[in-house]
Amino acid sequence: MKISDLDVAELVDVIGQALVPVLYRGLDASTAPHVWRERSQLNAELMGRLVAVIQCGDVVGPDVFPLIDVCTARMAESYAESFGALLGPAGSLSKL
């Protein structure tokens, strides 16, 4: 079996779920929004790097570096959108 044989979407989902308990451990409704955003940014950085490497398939070469930038930026944008809904003035965490 090779990396190219794997279901990339499933792999990324499983890795993402495994990171959440580690990255967000100890955070709750009383945690300051900037801490949530910092953890979200770290999550985006880690997931972006992992996705870039996984997308390279069976051989990871120097072409991974621009892909890391692209994947990390996409993850950060996606997470910022999601956390904006949680932490904004009308966000569910803001209402607690």
Secondary structure as UniProt FT lines:
FT   HELIX           3..5
FT   HELIX           8..23
FT   TURN            24..26
FT   TURN            29..30
FT   HELIX           33..55
FT   TURN            56..58
FT   TURN            62..63
FT   HELIX           64..87
FT   TURN            89..90
FT   TURN            92..95
//
